[in-house]
Amino acid sequence: IFNRSLELCEVPSCFKRSTIIPVPKKTKIKGLNDYRPVALTSVVMKSFEKLVLAYLKNITGALLDPLQFAYRAN
């Protein structure tokens, strides 16, 4: 499924679904602004995102200037 998705440049709609849970910011809730939304995505989607990230890093690694240090791991 992952390879096919990369070939077609499409993410299956079932991977895109998430559940939004309101999490309180403070102990005393007075209104809707005292909550922050947290989106829970599936483990499959998180795995897919990591595979895509590794794929893109592999492709773009040779294109980046070796003296570019900002916003890069290590």
PQR file of N, CA, C, O and H, with PARSE charges and radii, in Angstrom:
ATOM      1  N   ILE A   1       0.838  -1.197   0.000 -0.4000 1.5000
ATOM      2  CA  ILE A   1       0.000   0.000   0.000 -0.0000 2.0000
ATOM      3  C   ILE A   1       0.877   1.251   0.000  0.5500 1.7000
ATOM      4  O   ILE A   1       0.595   2.214  -0.713 -0.5500 1.4000
ATOM      5  N   PHE A   2       1.942   1.230   0.805 -0.4000 1.5000
ATOM      6  CA  PHE A   2       2.809   2.405   0.893 -0.0000 2.0000
ATOM      7  C   PHE A   2       3.495   2.693  -0.444  0.5500 1.7000
ATOM      8  O   PHE A   2       3.515   3.833  -0.906 -0.5500 1.4000
ATOM      9  H   PHE A   2       2.171   0.448   1.385  0.4000 1.0000
ATOM     10  N   ASN A   3       4.049   1.660  -1.052 -0.4000 1.5000
ATOM     11  CA  ASN A   3       4.739   1.855  -2.338 -0.0000 2.0000
ATOM     12  C   ASN A   3       3.786   2.347  -3.414  0.5500 1.7000
ATOM     13  O   ASN A   3       4.125   3.240  -4.192 -0.5500 1.4000
ATOM     14  H   ASN A   3       4.032   0.734  -0.677  0.4000 1.0000
ATOM     15  N   ARG A   4       2.611   1.773  -3.457 -0.4000 1.5000
ATOM     16  CA  ARG A   4       1.611   2.187  -4.457 -0.0000 2.0000
ATOM     17  C   ARG A   4       1.197   3.640  -4.233  0.5500 1.7000
ATOM     18  O   ARG A   4       1.010   4.396  -5.187 -0.5500 1.4000
ATOM     19  H   ARG A   4       2.336   1.048  -2.825  0.4000 1.0000
ATOM     20  N   SER A   5       1.057   4.014  -2.983 -0.4000 1.5000
ATOM     21  CA  SER A   5       0.691   5.386  -2.656 -0.0000 2.0000
ATOM     22  C   SER A   5       1.778   6.360  -3.107  0.5500 1.7000
ATOM     23  O   SER A   5       1.476   7.436  -3.622 -0.5500 1.4000
ATOM     24  H   SER A   5       1.209   3.400  -2.208  0.4000 1.0000
ATOM     25  N   LEU A   6       3.028   5.985  -2.914 -0.4000 1.5000
ATOM     26  CA  LEU A   6       4.129   6.839  -3.377 -0.0000 2.0000
ATOM     27  C   LEU A   6       4.163   6.924  -4.896  0.5500 1.7000
ATOM     28  O   LEU A   6       4.423   7.991  -5.452 -0.5500 1.4000
ATOM     29  H   LEU A   6       3.273   5.111  -2.496  0.4000 1.0000
ATOM     30  N   GLU A   7       3.903   5.806  -5.574 -0.4000 1.5000
ATOM     31  CA  GLU A   7       3.894   5.804  -7.039 -0.0000 2.0000
ATOM     32  C   GLU A   7       2.806   6.710  -7.597  0.5500 1.7000
ATOM     33  O   GLU A   7       3.030   7.434  -8.567 -0.5500 1.4000
ATOM     34  H   GLU A   7       3.692   4.939  -5.124  0.4000 1.0000
ATOM     35  N   LEU A   8       1.625   6.666  -6.981 -0.4000 1.5000
ATOM     36  CA  LEU A   8       0.493   7.454  -7.464 -0.0000 2.0000
ATOM     37  C   LEU A   8       0.465   8.872  -6.900  0.5500 1.7000
ATOM     38  O   LEU A   8      -0.333   9.702  -7.335 -0.5500 1.4000
ATOM     39  H   LEU A   8       1.444   6.078  -6.193  0.4000 1.0000
ATOM     40  N   CYS A   9       1.339   9.147  -5.929 -0.4000 1.5000
ATOM     41  CA  CYS A   9       1.357  10.452  -5.241 -0.0000 2.0000
ATOM     42  C   CYS A   9       0.009  10.750  -4.600  0.5500 1.7000
ATOM     43  O   CYS A   9      -0.465  11.886  -4.633 -0.5500 1.4000
ATOM     44  H   CYS A   9       1.987   8.472  -5.575  0.4000 1.0000
ATOM     45  N   GLU A  10      -0.595   9.736  -4.025 -0.4000 1.5000
ATOM     46  CA  GLU A  10      -1.884   9.885  -3.350 -0.0000 2.0000
ATOM     47  C   GLU A  10      -1.849   9.155  -2.017  0.5500 1.7000
ATOM     48  O   GLU A  10      -1.234   8.098  -1.875 -0.5500 1.4000
ATOM     49  H   GLU A  10      -0.210   8.814  -3.999  0.4000 1.0000
ATOM     50  N   VAL A  11      -2.522   9.750  -1.052 -0.4000 1.5000
ATOM     51  CA  VAL A  11      -2.681   9.115   0.255 -0.0000 2.0000
ATOM     52  C   VAL A  11      -4.107   8.583   0.333  0.5500 1.7000
ATOM     53  O   VAL A  11      -5.054   9.325   0.071 -0.5500 1.4000
ATOM     54  H   VAL A  11      -3.021  10.608  -1.167  0.4000 1.0000
ATOM     55  N   PRO A  12      -4.275   7.314   0.688 -0.5600 1.5000
ATOM     56  CA  PRO A  12      -5.635   6.767   0.803  0.2800 2.0000
ATOM     57  C   PRO A  12      -6.465   7.557   1.817  0.5500 1.7000
ATOM     58  O   PRO A  12      -5.949   7.990   2.848 -0.5500 1.4000
ATOM     59  N   SER A  13      -7.729   7.737   1.523 -0.4000 1.5000
ATOM     60  CA  SER A  13      -8.593   8.552   2.387 -0.0000 2.0000
ATOM     61  C   SER A  13      -8.702   7.979   3.794  0.5500 1.7000
ATOM     62  O   SER A  13      -8.882   8.731   4.752 -0.5500 1.4000
ATOM     63  H   SER A  13      -8.148   7.386   0.686  0.4000 1.0000
ATOM     64  N   CYS A  14      -8.597   6.663   3.934 -0.4000 1.5000
ATOM     65  CA  CYS A  14      -8.688   6.074   5.272 -0.0000 2.0000
ATOM     66  C   CYS A  14      -7.492   6.476   6.141  0.5500 1.7000
ATOM     67  O   CYS A  14      -7.598   6.472   7.368 -0.5500 1.4000
ATOM     68  H   CYS A  14      -8.451   6.052   3.156  0.4000 1.0000
ATOM     69  N   PHE A  15      -6.353   6.823   5.521 -0.4000 1.5000
ATOM     70  CA  PHE A  15      -5.188   7.274   6.281 -0.0000 2.0000
ATOM     71  C   PHE A  15      -5.355   8.710   6.765  0.5500 1.7000
ATOM     72  O   PHE A  15      -4.735   9.109   7.751 -0.5500 1.4000
ATOM     73  H   PHE A  15      -6.267   6.827   4.525  0.4000 1.0000
ATOM     74  N   LYS A  16      -6.185   9.484   6.082 -0.4000 1.5000
ATOM     75  CA  LYS A  16      -6.332  10.908   6.376 -0.0000 2.0000
ATOM     76  C   LYS A  16      -7.274  11.202   7.536  0.5500 1.7000
ATOM     77  O   LYS A  16      -7.339  12.337   8.009 -0.5500 1.4000
ATOM     78  H   LYS A  16      -6.689   9.159   5.281  0.4000 1.0000
ATOM     79  N   ARG A  17      -7.986  10.214   7.987 -0.4000 1.5000
ATOM     80  CA  ARG A  17      -8.955  10.439   9.062 -0.0000 2.0000
ATOM     81  C   ARG A  17      -8.245  10.640  10.396  0.5500 1.7000
ATOM     82  O   ARG A  17      -7.243   9.986  10.687 -0.5500 1.4000
ATOM     83  H   ARG A  17      -7.933   9.292   7.603  0.4000 1.0000
ATOM     84  N   SER A  18      -8.776  11.546  11.193 -0.4000 1.5000
ATOM     85  CA  SER A  18      -8.258  11.752  12.539 -0.0000 2.0000
ATOM     86  C   SER A  18      -9.411  12.126  13.455  0.5500 1.7000
ATOM     87  O   SER A  18     -10.469  12.568  13.006 -0.5500 1.4000
ATOM     88  H   SER A  18      -9.590  12.077  10.957  0.4000 1.0000
ATOM     89  N   THR A  19      -9.186  11.941  14.726 -0.4000 1.5000
ATOM     90  CA  THR A  19     -10.177  12.301  15.737 -0.0000 2.0000
ATOM     91  C   THR A  19      -9.625  13.477  16.516  0.5500 1.7000
ATOM     92  O   THR A  19      -8.495  13.429  17.001 -0.5500 1.4000
ATOM     93  H   THR A  19      -8.326  11.582  15.090  0.4000 1.0000
ATOM     94  N   ILE A  20     -10.417  14.536  16.640 -0.4000 1.5000
ATOM     95  CA  ILE A  20      -9.974  15.721  17.366 -0.0000 2.0000
ATOM     96  C   ILE A  20     -10.534  15.665  18.779  0.5500 1.7000
ATOM     97  O   ILE A  20     -11.743  15.554  18.985 -0.5500 1.4000
ATOM     98  H   ILE A  20     -11.335  14.576  16.246  0.4000 1.0000
ATOM     99  N   ILE A  21      -9.628  15.743  19.747 -0.4000 1.5000
ATOM    100  CA  ILE A  21      -9.984  15.677  21.158 -0.0000 2.0000
ATOM    101  C   ILE A  21      -9.690  17.035  21.788  0.5500 1.7000
ATOM    102  O   ILE A  21      -8.576  17.541  21.649 -0.5500 1.4000
ATOM    103  H   ILE A  21      -8.646  15.833  19.580  0.4000 1.0000
ATOM    104  N   PRO A  22     -10.664  17.641  22.482 -0.5600 1.5000
ATOM    105  CA  PRO A  22     -10.377  18.894  23.183  0.2800 2.0000
ATOM    106  C   PRO A  22      -9.641  18.605  24.496  0.5500 1.7000
ATOM    107  O   PRO A  22     -10.113  17.823  25.321 -0.5500 1.4000
ATOM    108  N   VAL A  23      -8.493  19.238  24.675 -0.4000 1.5000
ATOM    109  CA  VAL A  23      -7.690  19.060  25.884 -0.0000 2.0000
ATOM    110  C   VAL A  23      -7.673  20.390  26.625  0.5500 1.7000
ATOM    111  O   VAL A  23      -7.360  21.421  26.029 -0.5500 1.4000
ATOM    112  H   VAL A  23      -8.110  19.873  24.004  0.4000 1.0000
ATOM    113  N   PRO A  24      -8.003  20.387  27.920 -0.5600 1.5000
ATOM    114  CA  PRO A  24      -8.021  21.653  28.657  0.2800 2.0000
ATOM    115  C   PRO A  24      -6.622  22.252  28.806  0.5500 1.7000
ATOM    116  O   PRO A  24      -5.650  21.538  29.056 -0.5500 1.4000
ATOM    117  N   LYS A  25      -6.536  23.582  28.645 -0.4000 1.5000
ATOM    118  CA  LYS A  25      -5.278  24.293  28.830 -0.0000 2.0000
ATOM    119  C   LYS A  25      -5.041  24.583  30.310  0.5500 1.7000
ATOM    120  O   LYS A  25      -3.907  24.572  30.787 -0.5500 1.4000
ATOM    121  H   LYS A  25      -7.325  24.162  28.442  0.4000 1.0000
ATOM    122  N   LYS A  26      -6.131  24.840  31.023 -0.4000 1.5000
ATOM    123  CA  LYS A  26      -6.066  25.226  32.433 -0.0000 2.0000
ATOM    124  C   LYS A  26      -6.909  24.267  33.261  0.5500 1.7000
ATOM    125  O   LYS A  26      -7.660  23.453  32.723 -0.5500 1.4000
ATOM    126  H   LYS A  26      -7.053  24.849  30.635  0.4000 1.0000
ATOM    127  N   THR A  27      -6.771  24.377  34.578 -0.4000 1.5000
ATOM    128  CA  THR A  27      -7.588  23.524  35.446 -0.0000 2.0000
ATOM    129  C   THR A  27      -9.014  24.049  35.555  0.5500 1.7000
ATOM    130  O   THR A  27      -9.957  23.266  35.673 -0.5500 1.4000
ATOM    131  H   THR A  27      -6.161  25.038  35.015  0.4000 1.0000
ATOM    132  N   LYS A  28      -9.176  25.368  35.515 -0.4000 1.5000
ATOM    133  CA  LYS A  28     -10.519  25.954  35.577 -0.0000 2.0000
ATOM    134  C   LYS A  28     -10.961  26.334  34.169  0.5500 1.7000
ATOM    135  O   LYS A  28     -10.402  27.241  33.552 -0.5500 1.4000
ATOM    136  H   LYS A  28      -8.410  26.004  35.418  0.4000 1.0000
ATOM    137  N   ILE A  29     -11.957  25.636  33.678 -0.4000 1.5000
ATOM    138  CA  ILE A  29     -12.474  25.872  32.333 -0.0000 2.0000
ATOM    139  C   ILE A  29     -13.607  26.891  32.410  0.5500 1.7000
ATOM    140  O   ILE A  29     -14.595  26.687  33.115 -0.5500 1.4000
ATOM    141  H   ILE A  29     -12.411  24.899  34.180  0.4000 1.0000
ATOM    142  N   LYS A  30     -13.448  28.001  31.667 -0.4000 1.5000
ATOM    143  CA  LYS A  30     -14.481  29.033  31.648 -0.0000 2.0000
ATOM    144  C   LYS A  30     -15.149  29.156  30.285  0.5500 1.7000
ATOM    145  O   LYS A  30     -16.251  29.695  30.184 -0.5500 1.4000
ATOM    146  H   LYS A  30     -12.646  28.167  31.093  0.4000 1.0000
ATOM    147  N   GLY A  31     -14.503  28.668  29.244 -0.4000 1.5000
ATOM    148  CA  GLY A  31     -15.070  28.774  27.905 -0.0000 2.0000
ATOM    149  C   GLY A  31     -14.318  27.898  26.924  0.5500 1.7000
ATOM    150  O   GLY A  31     -13.405  27.160  27.293 -0.5500 1.4000
ATOM    151  H   GLY A  31     -13.608  28.230  29.326  0.4000 1.0000
ATOM    152  N   LEU A  32     -14.722  27.995  25.665 -0.4000 1.5000
ATOM    153  CA  LEU A  32     -14.107  27.178  24.623 -0.0000 2.0000
ATOM    154  C   LEU A  32     -12.637  27.523  24.389  0.5500 1.7000
ATOM    155  O   LEU A  32     -11.866  26.671  23.948 -0.5500 1.4000
ATOM    156  H   LEU A  32     -15.464  28.594  25.365  0.4000 1.0000
ATOM    157  N   ASN A  33     -12.245  28.760  24.679 -0.4000 1.5000
ATOM    158  CA  ASN A  33     -10.854  29.166  24.479 -0.0000 2.0000
ATOM    159  C   ASN A  33      -9.904  28.539  25.492  0.5500 1.7000
ATOM    160  O   ASN A  33      -8.686  28.652  25.352 -0.5500 1.4000
ATOM    161  H   ASN A  33     -12.872  29.452  25.038  0.4000 1.0000
ATOM    162  N   ASP A  34     -10.447  27.885  26.500 -0.4000 1.5000
ATOM    163  CA  ASP A  34      -9.617  27.217  27.498 -0.0000 2.0000
ATOM    164  C   ASP A  34      -9.267  25.785  27.091  0.5500 1.7000
ATOM    165  O   ASP A  34      -8.684  25.038  27.877 -0.5500 1.4000
ATOM    166  H   ASP A  34     -11.436  27.793  26.613  0.4000 1.0000
ATOM    167  N   TYR A  35      -9.621  25.408  25.875 -0.4000 1.5000
ATOM    168  CA  TYR A  35      -9.282  24.091  25.331 -0.0000 2.0000
ATOM    169  C   TYR A  35      -8.356  24.258  24.140  0.5500 1.7000
ATOM    170  O   TYR A  35      -8.382  25.279  23.452 -0.5500 1.4000
ATOM    171  H   TYR A  35     -10.095  26.015  25.236  0.4000 1.0000
ATOM    172  N   ARG A  36      -7.541  23.248  23.907 -0.4000 1.5000
ATOM    173  CA  ARG A  36      -6.740  23.210  22.681 -0.0000 2.0000
ATOM    174  C   ARG A  36      -7.062  21.909  21.960  0.5500 1.7000
ATOM    175  O   ARG A  36      -7.201  20.866  22.599 -0.5500 1.4000
ATOM    176  H   ARG A  36      -7.520  22.418  24.466  0.4000 1.0000
ATOM    177  N   PRO A  37      -7.180  21.958  20.646 -0.5600 1.5000
ATOM    178  CA  PRO A  37      -7.511  20.739  19.903  0.2800 2.0000
ATOM    179  C   PRO A  37      -6.268  19.872  19.679  0.5500 1.7000
ATOM    180  O   PRO A  37      -5.197  20.372  19.333 -0.5500 1.4000
ATOM    181  N   VAL A  38      -6.434  18.588  19.882 -0.4000 1.5000
ATOM    182  CA  VAL A  38      -5.370  17.624  19.608 -0.0000 2.0000
ATOM    183  C   VAL A  38      -5.937  16.600  18.633  0.5500 1.7000
ATOM    184  O   VAL A  38      -6.963  15.976  18.905 -0.5500 1.4000
ATOM    185  H   VAL A  38      -7.304  18.183  20.163  0.4000 1.0000
ATOM    186  N   ALA A  39      -5.270  16.430  17.501 -0.4000 1.5000
ATOM    187  CA  ALA A  39      -5.731  15.482  16.487 -0.0000 2.0000
ATOM    188  C   ALA A  39      -5.022  14.146  16.684  0.5500 1.7000
ATOM    189  O   ALA A  39      -3.793  14.075  16.692 -0.5500 1.4000
ATOM    190  H   ALA A  39      -4.437  16.937  17.279  0.4000 1.0000
ATOM    191  N   LEU A  40      -5.808  13.102  16.842 -0.4000 1.5000
ATOM    192  CA  LEU A  40      -5.271  11.750  16.971 -0.0000 2.0000
ATOM    193  C   LEU A  40      -5.346  11.071  15.612  0.5500 1.7000
ATOM    194  O   LEU A  40      -6.432  10.852  15.075 -0.5500 1.4000
ATOM    195  H   LEU A  40      -6.806  13.160  16.835  0.4000 1.0000
ATOM    196  N   THR A  41      -4.189  10.743  15.064 -0.4000 1.5000
ATOM    197  CA  THR A  41      -4.150  10.071  13.767 -0.0000 2.0000
ATOM    198  C   THR A  41      -3.824   8.597  13.975  0.5500 1.7000
ATOM    199  O   THR A  41      -3.374   8.195  15.047 -0.5500 1.4000
ATOM    200  H   THR A  41      -3.307  10.921  15.500  0.4000 1.0000
ATOM    201  N   SER A  42      -4.053   7.816  12.959 -0.4000 1.5000
ATOM    202  CA  SER A  42      -3.832   6.378  13.074 -0.0000 2.0000
ATOM    203  C   SER A  42      -2.336   6.055  13.075  0.5500 1.7000
ATOM    204  O   SER A  42      -1.518   6.820  12.564 -0.5500 1.4000
ATOM    205  H   SER A  42      -4.419   8.143  12.088  0.4000 1.0000
ATOM    206  N   VAL A  43      -2.012   4.928  13.649 -0.4000 1.5000
ATOM    207  CA  VAL A  43      -0.628   4.459  13.673 -0.0000 2.0000
ATOM    208  C   VAL A  43      -0.140   4.198  12.251  0.5500 1.7000
ATOM    209  O   VAL A  43       1.032   4.414  11.942 -0.5500 1.4000
ATOM    210  H   VAL A  43      -2.677   4.307  14.064  0.4000 1.0000
ATOM    211  N   VAL A  44      -1.036   3.737  11.393 -0.4000 1.5000
ATOM    212  CA  VAL A  44      -0.672   3.473   9.997 -0.0000 2.0000
ATOM    213  C   VAL A  44      -0.242   4.770   9.313  0.5500 1.7000
ATOM    214  O   VAL A  44       0.745   4.786   8.576 -0.5500 1.4000
ATOM    215  H   VAL A  44      -1.988   3.562  11.644  0.4000 1.0000
ATOM    216  N   MET A  45      -0.976   5.856   9.552 -0.4000 1.5000
ATOM    217  CA  MET A  45      -0.636   7.139   8.933 -0.0000 2.0000
ATOM    218  C   MET A  45       0.691   7.665   9.463  0.5500 1.7000
ATOM    219  O   MET A  45       1.502   8.187   8.699 -0.5500 1.4000
ATOM    220  H   MET A  45      -1.777   5.843  10.150  0.4000 1.0000
ATOM    221  N   LYS A  46       0.916   7.532  10.757 -0.4000 1.5000
ATOM    222  CA  LYS A  46       2.188   7.979  11.327 -0.0000 2.0000
ATOM    223  C   LYS A  46       3.347   7.195  10.725  0.5500 1.7000
ATOM    224  O   LYS A  46       4.396   7.768  10.428 -0.5500 1.4000
ATOM    225  H   LYS A  46       0.258   7.108  11.378  0.4000 1.0000
ATOM    226  N   SER A  47       3.167   5.904  10.545 -0.4000 1.5000
ATOM    227  CA  SER A  47       4.204   5.069   9.922 -0.0000 2.0000
ATOM    228  C   SER A  47       4.436   5.502   8.481  0.5500 1.7000
ATOM    229  O   SER A  47       5.577   5.590   8.027 -0.5500 1.4000
ATOM    230  H   SER A  47       2.316   5.439  10.787  0.4000 1.0000
ATOM    231  N   PHE A  48       3.353   5.772   7.768 -0.4000 1.5000
ATOM    232  CA  PHE A  48       3.450   6.221   6.381 -0.0000 2.0000
ATOM    233  C   PHE A  48       4.200   7.547   6.297  0.5500 1.7000
ATOM    234  O   PHE A  48       5.041   7.725   5.416 -0.5500 1.4000
ATOM    235  H   PHE A  48       2.426   5.701   8.136  0.4000 1.0000
ATOM    236  N   GLU A  49       3.906   8.477   7.202 -0.4000 1.5000
ATOM    237  CA  GLU A  49       4.585   9.770   7.208 -0.0000 2.0000
ATOM    238  C   GLU A  49       6.084   9.603   7.435  0.5500 1.7000
ATOM    239  O   GLU A  49       6.887  10.295   6.809 -0.5500 1.4000
ATOM    240  H   GLU A  49       3.223   8.332   7.918  0.4000 1.0000
ATOM    241  N   LYS A  50       6.464   8.691   8.324 -0.4000 1.5000
ATOM    242  CA  LYS A  50       7.887   8.454   8.573 -0.0000 2.0000
ATOM    243  C   LYS A  50       8.568   7.848   7.350  0.5500 1.7000
ATOM    244  O   LYS A  50       9.713   8.183   7.047 -0.5500 1.4000
ATOM    245  H   LYS A  50       5.811   8.128   8.832  0.4000 1.0000
ATOM    246  N   LEU A  51       7.873   6.963   6.652 -0.4000 1.5000
ATOM    247  CA  LEU A  51       8.434   6.383   5.429 -0.0000 2.0000
ATOM    248  C   LEU A  51       8.615   7.444   4.346  0.5500 1.7000
ATOM    249  O   LEU A  51       9.628   7.456   3.647 -0.5500 1.4000
ATOM    250  H   LEU A  51       6.942   6.691   6.898  0.4000 1.0000
ATOM    251  N   VAL A  52       7.635   8.328   4.209 -0.4000 1.5000
ATOM    252  CA  VAL A  52       7.730   9.407   3.214 -0.0000 2.0000
ATOM    253  C   VAL A  52       8.871  10.351   3.579  0.5500 1.7000
ATOM    254  O   VAL A  52       9.615  10.792   2.703 -0.5500 1.4000
ATOM    255  H   VAL A  52       6.812   8.318   4.777  0.4000 1.0000
ATOM    256  N   LEU A  53       9.014  10.661   4.860 -0.4000 1.5000
ATOM    257  CA  LEU A  53      10.105  11.534   5.296 -0.0000 2.0000
ATOM    258  C   LEU A  53      11.458  10.911   4.977  0.5500 1.7000
ATOM    259  O   LEU A  53      12.346  11.593   4.466 -0.5500 1.4000
ATOM    260  H   LEU A  53       8.409  10.303   5.571  0.4000 1.0000
ATOM    261  N   ALA A  54      11.626   9.633   5.269 -0.4000 1.5000
ATOM    262  CA  ALA A  54      12.887   8.947   4.960 -0.0000 2.0000
ATOM    263  C   ALA A  54      13.138   8.934   3.453  0.5500 1.7000
ATOM    264  O   ALA A  54      14.270   9.118   3.007 -0.5500 1.4000
ATOM    265  H   ALA A  54      10.905   9.078   5.685  0.4000 1.0000
ATOM    266  N   TYR A  55      12.092   8.719   2.682 -0.4000 1.5000
ATOM    267  CA  TYR A  55      12.188   8.716   1.217 -0.0000 2.0000
ATOM    268  C   TYR A  55      12.640  10.083   0.704  0.5500 1.7000
ATOM    269  O   TYR A  55      13.527  10.170  -0.144 -0.5500 1.4000
ATOM    270  H   TYR A  55      11.172   8.570   3.045  0.4000 1.0000
ATOM    271  N   LEU A  56      12.029  11.146   1.222 -0.4000 1.5000
ATOM    272  CA  LEU A  56      12.383  12.499   0.781 -0.0000 2.0000
ATOM    273  C   LEU A  56      13.786  12.888   1.221  0.5500 1.7000
ATOM    274  O   LEU A  56      14.515  13.539   0.472 -0.5500 1.4000
ATOM    275  H   LEU A  56      11.308  11.075   1.911  0.4000 1.0000
ATOM    276  N   LYS A  57      14.170  12.494   2.432 -0.4000 1.5000
ATOM    277  CA  LYS A  57      15.527  12.792   2.895 -0.0000 2.0000
ATOM    278  C   LYS A  57      16.556  12.093   2.018  0.5500 1.7000
ATOM    279  O   LYS A  57      17.612  12.653   1.726 -0.5500 1.4000
ATOM    280  H   LYS A  57      13.579  11.966   3.041  0.4000 1.0000
ATOM    281  N   ASN A  58      16.252  10.886   1.604 -0.4000 1.5000
ATOM    282  CA  ASN A  58      17.159  10.132   0.740 -0.0000 2.0000
ATOM    283  C   ASN A  58      17.323  10.830  -0.612  0.5500 1.7000
ATOM    284  O   ASN A  58      18.428  10.893  -1.151 -0.5500 1.4000
ATOM    285  H   ASN A  58      15.394  10.431   1.841  0.4000 1.0000
ATOM    286  N   ILE A  59      16.234  11.346  -1.150 -0.4000 1.5000
ATOM    287  CA  ILE A  59      16.274  12.018  -2.454 -0.0000 2.0000
ATOM    288  C   ILE A  59      16.958  13.379  -2.362  0.5500 1.7000
ATOM    289  O   ILE A  59      17.792  13.713  -3.203 -0.5500 1.4000
ATOM    290  H   ILE A  59      15.337  11.295  -0.712  0.4000 1.0000
ATOM    291  N   THR A  60      16.612  14.154  -1.354 -0.4000 1.5000
ATOM    292  CA  THR A  60      17.107  15.530  -1.266 -0.0000 2.0000
ATOM    293  C   THR A  60      18.468  15.648  -0.605  0.5500 1.7000
ATOM    294  O   THR A  60      19.090  16.708  -0.670 -0.5500 1.4000
ATOM    295  H   THR A  60      15.934  13.882  -0.670  0.4000 1.0000
ATOM    296  N   GLY A  61      18.944  14.586   0.028 -0.4000 1.5000
ATOM    297  CA  GLY A  61      20.225  14.657   0.727 -0.0000 2.0000
ATOM    298  C   GLY A  61      21.368  15.101  -0.162  0.5500 1.7000
ATOM    299  O   GLY A  61      22.187  15.920   0.255 -0.5500 1.4000
ATOM    300  H   GLY A  61      18.438  13.725   0.080  0.4000 1.0000
ATOM    301  N   ALA A  62      21.443  14.587  -1.364 -0.4000 1.5000
ATOM    302  CA  ALA A  62      22.524  14.939  -2.286 -0.0000 2.0000
ATOM    303  C   ALA A  62      22.350  16.338  -2.869  0.5500 1.7000
ATOM    304  O   ALA A  62      23.312  16.925  -3.363 -0.5500 1.4000
ATOM    305  H   ALA A  62      20.777  13.922  -1.702  0.4000 1.0000
ATOM    306  N   LEU A  63      21.146  16.872  -2.817 -0.4000 1.5000
ATOM    307  CA  LEU A  63      20.884  18.187  -3.402 -0.0000 2.0000
ATOM    308  C   LEU A  63      21.231  19.332  -2.455  0.5500 1.7000
ATOM    309  O   LEU A  63      21.432  20.464  -2.896 -0.5500 1.4000
ATOM    310  H   LEU A  63      20.364  16.395  -2.415  0.4000 1.0000
ATOM    311  N   LEU A  64      21.302  19.045  -1.163 -0.4000 1.5000
ATOM    312  CA  LEU A  64      21.556  20.100  -0.193 -0.0000 2.0000
ATOM    313  C   LEU A  64      23.041  20.436  -0.121  0.5500 1.7000
ATOM    314  O   LEU A  64      23.901  19.565  -0.257 -0.5500 1.4000
ATOM    315  H   LEU A  64      21.139  18.126  -0.805  0.4000 1.0000
ATOM    316  N   ASP A  65      23.315  21.697   0.092 -0.4000 1.5000
ATOM    317  CA  ASP A  65      24.692  22.160   0.235 -0.0000 2.0000
ATOM    318  C   ASP A  65      25.299  21.542   1.494  0.5500 1.7000
ATOM    319  O   ASP A  65      24.666  21.578   2.550 -0.5500 1.4000
ATOM    320  H   ASP A  65      22.617  22.404   0.202  0.4000 1.0000
ATOM    321  N   PRO A  66      26.499  20.979   1.417 -0.5600 1.5000
ATOM    322  CA  PRO A  66      27.103  20.370   2.605  0.2800 2.0000
ATOM    323  C   PRO A  66      27.401  21.380   3.709  0.5500 1.7000
ATOM    324  O   PRO A  66      27.602  20.994   4.860 -0.5500 1.4000
ATOM    325  N   LEU A  67      27.434  22.672   3.371 -0.4000 1.5000
ATOM    326  CA  LEU A  67      27.658  23.702   4.380 -0.0000 2.0000
ATOM    327  C   LEU A  67      26.356  24.203   5.003  0.5500 1.7000
ATOM    328  O   LEU A  67      26.375  25.100   5.846 -0.5500 1.4000
ATOM    329  H   LEU A  67      27.271  22.986   2.435  0.4000 1.0000
ATOM    330  N   GLN A  68      25.242  23.637   4.596 -0.4000 1.5000
ATOM    331  CA  GLN A  68      23.944  24.001   5.172 -0.0000 2.0000
ATOM    332  C   GLN A  68      23.775  23.232   6.477  0.5500 1.7000
ATOM    333  O   GLN A  68      23.663  22.006   6.468 -0.5500 1.4000
ATOM    334  H   GLN A  68      25.226  22.909   3.911  0.4000 1.0000
ATOM    335  N   PHE A  69      23.757  23.953   7.605 -0.4000 1.5000
ATOM    336  CA  PHE A  69      23.649  23.298   8.906 -0.0000 2.0000
ATOM    337  C   PHE A  69      22.333  23.598   9.611  0.5500 1.7000
ATOM    338  O   PHE A  69      21.890  22.811  10.447 -0.5500 1.4000
ATOM    339  H   PHE A  69      23.848  24.949   7.612  0.4000 1.0000
ATOM    340  N   ALA A  70      21.708  24.714   9.290 -0.4000 1.5000
ATOM    341  CA  ALA A  70      20.465  25.089   9.972 -0.0000 2.0000
ATOM    342  C   ALA A  70      19.328  24.173   9.548  0.5500 1.7000
ATOM    343  O   ALA A  70      19.224  23.791   8.382 -0.5500 1.4000
ATOM    344  H   ALA A  70      22.069  25.354   8.611  0.4000 1.0000
ATOM    345  N   TYR A  71      18.486  23.828  10.499 -0.4000 1.5000
ATOM    346  CA  TYR A  71      17.277  23.032  10.263 -0.0000 2.0000
ATOM    347  C   TYR A  71      17.579  21.631   9.735  0.5500 1.7000
ATOM    348  O   TYR A  71      16.782  21.053   8.996 -0.5500 1.4000
ATOM    349  H   TYR A  71      18.571  24.138  11.446  0.4000 1.0000
ATOM    350  N   ARG A  72      18.717  21.101  10.115 -0.4000 1.5000
ATOM    351  CA  ARG A  72      19.070  19.735   9.727 -0.0000 2.0000
ATOM    352  C   ARG A  72      19.434  18.954  10.979  0.5500 1.7000
ATOM    353  O   ARG A  72      19.959  19.512  11.943 -0.5500 1.4000
ATOM    354  H   ARG A  72      19.364  21.571  10.716  0.4000 1.0000
ATOM    355  N   ALA A  73      19.153  17.671  10.954 -0.4000 1.5000
ATOM    356  CA  ALA A  73      19.496  16.824  12.093 -0.0000 2.0000
ATOM    357  C   ALA A  73      21.013  16.687  12.201  0.5500 1.7000
ATOM    358  O   ALA A  73      21.720  16.623  11.195 -0.5500 1.4000
ATOM    359  H   ALA A  73      18.727  17.218  10.171  0.4000 1.0000
ATOM    360  N   ASN A  74      21.490  16.646  13.422 -0.4000 1.5000
ATOM    361  CA  ASN A  74      22.924  16.480  13.738 -0.0000 2.0000
ATOM    362  C   ASN A  74      23.743  17.616  13.187  0.5500 1.7000
ATOM    363  O   ASN A  74      24.962  17.638  13.359 -0.5500 1.4000
ATOM    364  H   ASN A  74      20.916  16.698  14.239  0.4000 1.0000
TER
END
